[in-house]
């Protein structure tokens, strides 16, 4: 039989244990919430491009949908400028919405073998970067545009040409991120891209990966564990279905994150370990989404990205 003293001791001990469990549970919940907040979410405007609403409306959609960043296409920015628009007005629009230009998509042929074409491409890249810088951005995609077919370029040569592009970027204040393209002869594998950024011998070197492209190119996601924050500041977020076979897939087969078979259960943890401040940029080319209202598609994409993060951290 318990005495009043032992009963008080039991209740005090039970209360302490319960409080400890509650604090531990709250801490776990808080850590998961902090992990979710550490990633940044961005809208790549390819996801809503078919409606051709223009860069001003694209900025509005990204903001209204709840994104903190946007990844516009250079040709859309140029179309705005060529029609008389002022970059200063566009920058103000971004600032008013609290949106950061996390990256931009251009296709300068910096990697090609033809030296004359490559020189022109570096000038094009410089011009593209100046547009990005004027909008407050500091990064741009650097895919192997112009070298997706034909001969395989020696990776040491790729590294040298990437170094030259990085030097252009340094002068413009914008970092070109070497992008993996799963459908390309050159730079379709994670290992090829890792080699090129390492051998570029440049402190600004980094890569831009894409969930679909890593799969399409035949690489495994395990290699991501070798990376660190500087190596991968931005990831193109999407998913891929079970069919058709990998070799038959193209950009249009991409689906919303979580709607396919990408191994997000392990992938999100890997990405958080690599760079907890990574930018997830929703990039899709799915015609079914293009037919829908841009704002609703953008909202759904952000909801899907946050959902897979919350489920897997």
PAZADO-688473 format. One record per residue (C-alpha): x, y, z. Coordinates in steps of 0.02 Angstrom, whole numbers, padded with zeros to 5 digits, always signed. Each point is the difference from the previous one (the first is absolute). Layout:
residues N
XYZ;...
end
This chain:
residues 313
+00000+00000+00000;+00067+00171-00052;+00020+00133+00133;-00038+00183-00043;+00188+00030-00010;+00032-00142-00124;-00152+00051-00099;+00066+00178-00014;+00170-00068-00053;-00081-00112-00132;-00103+00143-00070;+00150+00115-00005;+00106-00132-00090;-00140-00040-00123;-00024+00185-00034;+00184+00024-00032;+00005-00147-00121;-00155+00062-00090;+00075+00174-00013;+00163-00071-00068;-00095-00102-00130;-00104+00153-00047;+00155+00108-00019;+00085-00135-00104;-00154-00016-00110;-00011+00188-00021;+00185+00007-00042;-00021-00131-00136;-00149+00094-00071;+00097+00163+00008;+00152-00078-00086;-00110-00066-00140;-00083+00171-00019;+00170+00085-00001;+00060-00121-00134;-00151+00041-00107;+00030+00185+00022;+00185-00013-00044;-00035-00052-00180;-00055+00138-00117;-00134-00022-00131;+00007+00073-00173;-00107-00004-00157;+00087-00038-00164;-00112+00086-00126;+00008-00146-00123;-00132-00079+00113;-00129+00128-00059;+00076+00059-00163;-00128-00061-00129;-00124+00138+00044;+00135+00126-00048;-00055+00124+00132;+00163+00099+00002;+00131+00029+00133;-00102+00128+00098;-00146-00120+00022;+00119-00144+00036;+00072+00101+00145;-00175+00035+00064;-00047-00184-00010;+00155-00055+00095;-00034+00125+00137;-00186-00035+00014;+00034-00187+00008;+00115+00026+00149;+00174-00028-00071;+00151+00095+00064;+00093-00011-00165;-00018-00009-00187;+00105-00075-00139;-00046+00090-00162;+00055-00039-00177;+00117+00123-00082;-00102+00007-00160;-00153+00058+00099;+00102+00138+00082;+00067+00053-00170;-00175+00003-00074;-00053+00117+00140;+00150+00112-00028;-00016+00000-00190;-00181+00054+00015;+00055+00155+00096;-00004-00064+00178;+00126+00064+00125;+00103-00121+00103;-00006+00123+00145;-00190-00014+00001;+00012-00189-00004;+00124+00004+00145;-00120+00109+00099;-00141-00122-00035;+00106-00141+00068;+00049+00101+00153;-00179+00054+00034;-00052-00183-00001;+00150-00053+00105;+00058-00119-00137;+00182-00049-00032;+00063-00049-00172;+00083-00162+00056;+00061-00047-00174;-00045+00024-00182;-00006-00110-00155;+00107+00041-00151;+00074-00104-00140;+00166+00077-00051;+00105-00130-00094;+00154+00024+00108;+00052-00184-00013;+00008-00026-00189;+00159-00045-00095;-00009+00142-00127;+00109+00137+00075;-00088+00141-00093;-00172-00061+00055;+00065-00022+00176;+00065+00179+00006;-00170+00065-00055;-00082-00111+00129;+00105+00075+00139;-00058+00172-00055;-00179-00063+00002;+00027-00073+00173;+00070+00166+00060;-00153+00090-00065;-00115-00127+00082;+00091+00019+00165;-00015+00189-00007;-00189-00019-00012;-00001-00117+00150;+00112+00117+00101;-00113+00148-00040;-00144-00096+00078;+00097-00038+00158;+00046-00178-00047;+00170-00080+00024;-00015-00169-00088;-00041-00068-00173;-00016-00175-00072;+00143-00059-00112;-00062-00154-00094;+00099-00085-00140;-00106+00089-00131;+00064-00027-00176;+00089-00162+00047;-00145-00118+00035;+00037-00106-00154;+00153-00051-00099;+00173-00028+00071;+00040-00021+00183;+00107+00146+00060;+00148-00044+00110;-00042+00043+00180;+00163+00095+00027;-00051+00109-00147;-00173+00023+00074;+00083+00055+00162;+00108+00128-00091;-00150+00072-00091;-00102+00005+00160;+00145+00094+00082;-00011+00130-00138;-00187+00016+00028;+00028+00019+00186;+00121+00143-00033;-00135+00088-00103;-00118-00029+00145;+00120+00072+00126;+00014+00162-00100;-00190+00009-00012;-00033-00045+00181;-00099-00156-00047;+00053-00181+00026;-00036-00124-00142;-00053-00169+00073;+00054-00149-00104;-00160-00093-00040;-00027-00187-00024;-00106-00039-00153;-00055-00181-00001;-00040+00000-00187;+00169+00071-00051;+00154-00091-00064;+00103+00118+00107;-00029+00027+00186;-00142-00124+00017;+00076-00086+00151;+00027+00066+00176;+00180-00063-00002;+00042+00094-00160;-00063+00162+00073;+00090-00027+00164;+00161-00030-00096;-00021+00159-00103;-00035+00114+00148;+00147-00073+00097;+00121+00015-00146;-00059+00174-00046;+00115+00061+00139;-00115+00145+00042;-00065+00047+00172;-00172+00046-00071;-00028-00170-00082;-00164-00086+00044;-00136-00105-00079;-00186+00006-00034;-00085-00168+00015;-00175-00055-00045;-00091-00150+00073;-00063-00054-00171;+00165+00030-00089;+00102-00099+00126;-00117-00147-00029;-00010+00025-00189;+00190+00003-00015;+00017-00166+00092;+00084+00061+00159;-00044-00055+00176;-00048+00127+00132;+00124-00073+00125;+00138+00105-00077;-00082+00156+00071;+00075-00045+00169;+00170+00056-00067;-00059+00179-00021;-00001+00152+00115;-00094+00166+00007;+00107+00093-00128;-00006-00145-00122;-00190+00003-00016;-00093+00159+00047;-00152-00036-00109;-00095-00158-00048;-00134-00013-00134;-00140-00089+00089;-00118-00118-00091;-00041-00185-00010;-00011-00135-00133;-00129-00138-00030;+00026-00188-00004;-00034-00005-00187;+00058+00020-00136;+00175-00076+00023;+00138+00122+00047;+00076-00005-00175;-00166+00054-00077;-00038+00141+00120;+00012+00183-00046;-00029+00165+00088;-00189-00008-00023;-00010-00155+00111;+00051+00096+00156;-00134+00005+00134;-00026+00090+00164;+00115-00050+00144;-00076-00149+00089;-00108-00052-00148;+00132-00116-00074;+00126-00128+00059;+00151+00107+00046;+00073-00062+00166;-00043+00154+00101;+00001-00102+00161;+00190+00000-00004;+00029+00141-00123;-00068+00140+00110;+00111-00055+00144;+00150-00005-00117;-00036+00174-00065;-00022+00070+00174;+00167-00074+00052;+00083+00075-00155;-00073+00175+00018;-00142+00041+00120;-00018+00171-00082;-00020-00074-00174;-00122+00078-00122;-00132-00119-00069;-00055+00070-00167;-00156-00081-00073;+00040-00036-00184;-00128-00093-00105;-00040-00011-00185;-00160-00097+00019;-00132+00043-00129;-00142-00048+00116;+00056+00134+00124;+00026+00126-00140;-00185-00011-00042;-00049+00048+00177;-00008+00167+00088;+00180+00057+00035;-00035+00056+00177;-00086-00163+00047;+00145-00101-00073;+00127+00106+00094;-00096-00020+00163;-00013-00188-00024;+00186-00013-00036;+00048+00091+00159;-00121-00106+00101;+00076-00159-00075;+00179+00053+00036;-00036+00046+00179;-00097-00160+00025;+00142-00115-00053;+00120+00097+00112;-00115-00012+00151;-00029-00185-00030;+00184-00043-00014;+00091+00107+00129;
end
